Structure formats: C-alpha cells, structure tokens
Amino acid sequence: MNYRYILLYKPYRVLCQFQDQEGRATLKDYVPIPDVYPAGRLDYDSEGLVLLTDDGRLQHRLTDPRYGHPRTYWVQVEGEPTPAALQQLTEGVVIQGYRTRPAIAEILNPEPSLPPRNPPIRYRRHIPTQWLSLTLREGRNRQVRRMTAAVGFPTLRLVRVAIANLQLGDLAPGQWRELSPQERQMLWQLCG
C-alpha cells in the first residue's frame, strides 16, 4: 500500500483535527488530502510541525508513550529562566500528580527566526521574555505549558519544530509538503 506522509506547519488557533462543530479553523482548511490524520496533537493555541498520515502503524508508534520518540519545541516564556529552572525542566517536574520524563532544556541564543504570530503575543515593557528549546520524549496534554509554569516561567508562544528526525525547516504557517523517501526511511528506522 502507498501510504501518505505529510508535514504541515499548523498555524496558531487552528484545531489539530478535521472537523469542528464551532466553526473554528481545522486541518481541513490547509490540507486537501482525504483520509490522513495527525500522528499526535498540537494544541489550538500552539503552532508548528504536525505529521499527517494514513499509516496507522506509524501513527501508533509515534503516539504511544512507551516508544518515547523526541519532539522539540521552541518556547517563548515570560521572564528569564534561571539555571535552576532549566535544571528542573531537564530532570523532570511534577505536574498534575506525575513527574515528567527527563527533557533537554536550553536557552536559545540568538532568538529563533520565526514568522510573526497573528495576533502577536502580549508585550510588557518591564517584563523580559526568553526563548527556550525543550525536547521531550512524551506528549501529555499541554505538557510544555504546564512544565514551564511549574518552574515559574509561563509560556507565551509555543512552536513545535521537530518530531523525531522531521524538521519544520522553511515551511511557513499553513504550508505542507510530502516527506522525502529519505525522511520516511529515517522515520521508520527510528520507530522500529
């Protein structure tokens, strides 16, 4: 069978599904390919890389927590995280009664070059912001936002830039492309 593998830059305020009873923007507004579904979710108020496929086995491998494939996010937080806060994120923090798995947390310097968000994040002249790179091997609901809040630095903007070996690259919000044969091969090697 010829499976489809689509990378999409999901824009801000787009549901990571193909239908919505409330009339909000969905993946259907951007990807005109039938019978593909997201391999994992990205919140309505988050943006970035989403993999869509009709390959159920791969979807399962990418979404089942026991396989622990990496996902990398660029996170703009309110304030300037301390080394202690970064260490907490790295070791795992307790949110909603469970400890998150160890993560990779680093300050992004310089700030990443991303398309402007519409609407832009709120600006406060006396409160600085900082961009972090956060790589997780699990994907619970709103986990990145809860983790940064738990260490005292609320998330202002969240962009997923990588899923396993797949990179956001030069896709613009709303753009999509098929995986290359090499990307498919690397993804299948990672997922076993």
C-alpha positions as CSV (number, residue, x, y, z in Angstrom):
1,M,0.0,0.0,0.0
2,N,1.2,3.5,-0.8
3,Y,0.9,5.5,2.5
4,R,0.9,9.3,2.6
5,Y,3.1,11.2,4.9
6,I,2.5,15.0,5.1
7,L,4.3,17.6,7.2
8,L,2.3,20.7,8.0
9,Y,3.2,23.9,9.8
10,K,0.0,24.2,11.8
11,P,-0.8,27.9,12.3
12,Y,-1.8,29.4,15.7
13,R,-5.5,29.0,16.5
14,V,-6.1,26.0,14.2
15,L,-7.6,22.8,15.7
16,C,-5.5,19.7,15.2
17,Q,-8.4,17.8,13.7
18,F,-10.5,17.9,10.5
19,Q,-13.9,19.0,11.9
20,D,-15.2,21.4,14.4
21,Q,-18.8,22.0,15.5
22,E,-18.0,25.6,16.5
23,G,-16.7,26.6,13.1
24,R,-13.1,27.2,14.1
25,A,-10.2,26.6,11.6
26,T,-9.1,23.0,11.3
27,L,-6.6,21.0,9.4
28,K,-9.1,20.6,6.6
29,D,-8.6,24.3,5.8
30,Y,-5.0,23.6,5.0
31,V,-4.6,20.0,3.8
32,P,-6.9,18.9,1.0
33,I,-5.8,15.2,1.2
34,P,-8.5,12.7,2.3
35,D,-8.0,10.0,4.9
36,V,-4.9,11.3,6.6
37,Y,-4.9,12.0,10.3
38,P,-2.4,13.7,12.7
39,A,0.1,11.4,14.4
40,G,-0.2,13.3,17.7
41,R,-1.8,16.5,18.6
42,L,-0.8,20.2,18.9
43,D,-3.0,22.5,21.0
44,Y,-5.2,25.1,19.4
45,D,-3.0,27.9,20.8
46,S,0.3,26.2,19.8
47,E,1.8,26.2,16.3
48,G,4.3,24.2,14.4
49,L,5.1,20.8,13.0
50,V,2.3,18.2,12.6
51,L,2.7,14.9,10.8
52,L,-0.4,13.6,9.0
53,T,-0.6,10.1,7.6
54,D,-2.9,7.3,6.7
55,D,-0.3,4.8,8.1
56,G,-2.0,3.5,11.3
57,R,1.0,1.5,12.4
58,L,3.3,4.5,12.3
59,Q,0.7,6.7,14.0
60,H,0.6,4.2,16.8
61,R,4.4,4.1,17.2
62,L,4.6,7.9,17.2
63,T,1.8,8.5,19.7
64,D,2.3,5.6,22.2
65,P,4.4,6.9,25.1
66,R,6.4,3.7,25.6
67,Y,8.3,4.4,22.4
68,G,9.4,7.8,23.6
69,H,10.4,9.5,20.3
70,P,11.7,13.0,20.7
71,R,9.7,16.2,20.0
72,T,11.4,19.6,20.1
73,Y,9.6,22.8,20.9
74,W,10.8,26.4,20.8
75,V,9.1,28.1,23.7
76,Q,8.9,31.8,24.4
77,V,8.5,32.3,28.2
78,E,7.8,35.2,30.4
79,G,10.8,36.1,32.4
80,E,14.4,34.9,32.1
81,P,14.8,31.3,33.4
82,T,17.5,30.6,35.9
83,P,20.0,27.8,35.7
84,A,18.0,26.1,38.5
85,A,14.7,26.3,36.5
86,L,16.5,24.8,33.4
87,Q,17.8,22.0,35.6
88,Q,14.3,21.3,36.9
89,L,13.0,21.0,33.4
90,T,15.9,18.7,32.5
91,E,15.3,16.4,35.4
92,G,11.5,16.4,35.1
93,V,8.9,18.4,37.1
94,V,5.8,17.3,38.9
95,I,2.6,18.4,37.1
96,Q,-0.9,17.1,37.8
97,G,0.5,14.4,40.2
98,Y,3.1,12.8,37.9
99,R,6.8,13.5,37.2
100,T,7.6,14.3,33.6
101,R,10.4,12.3,32.0
102,P,13.8,13.9,31.7
103,A,14.0,16.5,29.0
104,I,16.6,18.6,27.2
105,A,16.2,22.3,28.1
106,E,18.4,25.0,26.6
107,I,18.2,28.8,26.2
108,L,18.0,29.8,22.5
109,N,20.5,32.5,21.8
110,P,20.0,34.2,19.5
111,E,16.2,34.1,19.4
112,P,14.8,31.9,16.6
113,S,13.7,33.4,13.3
114,L,10.0,32.6,13.1
115,P,7.2,34.2,11.2
116,P,5.2,36.7,13.2
117,R,2.2,35.3,15.0
118,N,-1.2,36.8,14.4
119,P,-2.2,38.1,16.8
120,P,1.2,38.7,18.4
121,I,1.9,37.8,21.9
122,R,1.3,40.5,24.5
123,Y,4.2,42.8,25.1
124,R,5.2,44.1,28.5
125,R,7.9,46.7,28.6
126,H,9.1,45.8,32.1
127,I,8.9,42.0,31.8
128,P,11.6,40.4,29.6
129,T,11.0,37.2,27.7
130,Q,13.3,34.4,26.8
131,W,13.2,31.6,24.1
132,L,14.0,28.0,25.1
133,S,14.5,24.8,23.2
134,L,12.7,22.0,25.0
135,T,13.0,18.4,23.8
136,L,10.6,15.9,25.3
137,R,10.1,12.1,24.9
138,E,6.5,12.1,26.0
139,G,3.5,14.2,24.9
140,R,0.8,14.8,27.5
141,N,-1.9,17.4,27.1
142,R,-0.5,20.9,27.4
143,Q,2.7,19.4,28.9
144,V,5.2,22.1,27.8
145,R,3.0,24.9,29.1
146,R,2.5,23.1,32.4
147,M,6.2,22.4,32.8
148,T,7.3,26.0,32.2
149,A,4.6,27.3,34.5
150,A,5.7,24.8,37.2
151,V,9.2,26.3,37.3
152,G,7.8,29.9,37.3
153,F,8.1,30.9,33.7
154,P,4.7,30.8,31.9
155,T,4.7,30.0,28.1
156,L,3.8,32.9,25.8
157,R,4.4,31.2,22.5
158,L,4.9,27.6,21.6
159,V,6.2,26.2,18.3
160,R,7.0,22.6,17.7
161,V,10.0,22.5,15.4
162,A,10.8,18.7,15.2
163,I,9.2,15.3,15.5
164,A,11.8,12.6,15.7
165,N,14.1,13.3,12.6
166,L,11.5,15.5,10.9
167,Q,12.2,19.3,10.9
168,L,9.9,22.3,10.4
169,G,12.5,23.7,8.1
170,D,11.4,26.5,5.8
171,L,7.7,25.7,5.9
172,A,5.5,28.8,6.5
173,P,2.3,28.7,8.7
174,G,-0.3,26.8,6.7
175,Q,2.1,25.2,4.2
176,W,2.6,21.5,3.9
177,R,4.7,19.0,2.0
178,E,5.2,15.3,1.5
179,L,8.0,13.5,3.3
180,S,11.0,12.7,1.1
181,P,11.9,9.0,0.7
182,Q,14.9,9.6,2.9
183,E,12.8,11.1,5.6
184,R,10.4,8.2,5.5
185,Q,13.2,5.7,5.8
186,M,14.8,7.5,8.8
187,L,11.4,7.8,10.5
188,W,10.8,4.1,10.1
189,Q,14.2,3.2,11.4
190,L,13.6,5.4,14.5
191,C,10.2,3.8,15.0
192,G,11.4,0.3,14.5
